[in-house]
Amino acid sequence: MEKYKQILVTKMSKDIVVDPEDNHEEFQNRIENSIKKGTKITYRGGNRKPQKEFDESLKNFSPKRTISEKRFRKLFNSEHCFMSVTNENIYPYCKLRFKRYPFLFLEANPVTFYYSIAFDVSQQFLQCHSQMQSILKSDTFFEMKEAKLAQVYSYMFKVNSIAVIFSTMTLEAFANQELPNHNVIEGGIKINKESVEKNMPLSKKLHKIIPKINKVDFASKYPKKMEVIEELINLRHELTHLKKKKGSGITNYEELYQRMLDVDVKKIVSVVKSYINFHYPRLIMNFKIPK
């Protein structure tokens, strides 16, 4: 056994060398530049239509198009709020500061922000798979194939982890947005938003709470897609609550790394979009990035 381990360590230290013509930085840039689609960031989270009387009062309101920096800084305090008012909605602005300089940021819906991250990296996942297939078909000798596969997988693991985590965050954010501050559902059970957000598992929110609030049940209509969501939640749990599991030899995380290699994040991201848009049509929309 000692002899075997010594041979293995020597082999890894000598043979796993990155090809100078295919270094990690070039590979990463090639993958990132392959993104062909994006996600529209929306500004609909939690906003309501303005009251009629407020609409009427705005007709006689003519604000200046620009204000001085000194005036802007004076307005930029906790007692003032900024908003964009349209005929259909009120959109709030966040007051942010970079170092000491203040600026306004139109408050985006975190659901679409989170999803856009997962969607972007899912495209990189496809490129990683394609790269690994090309390595297998190449005429390179076995040891170099090993090295290149390991190199691509190290990047794929990061890509898949981001996709898994942000896909789950998308579902969690959406579920929490849907929760009312208080409500009575079937059986006379009273929902307390803060309690549900903090203490209830995501799976239960999606299976039990959201269907009762929205009067539609995604799991009943699309059981196969719901299975994908359950697998996603389970995998996110494994990633964030890391536990040692003995694998072959002396490994502790071989099973997790294999799951991260086998997972189809493109499918996961697609199912997450289906779940969100099932309850809130067209909340998540993708578009082609112009060349």
Beta strands, then each sheet from edge to edge (+ up, - down):
strand 1: 37-39
strand 2: 83-85
strand 3: 90-98
strand 4: 101-106
strand 5: 182-185
strand 6: 189-192
strand 7: 286-288
sheet 1: 1+ 7-
sheet 2: 2+ 3- 4+
sheet 3: 5+ 6-
end
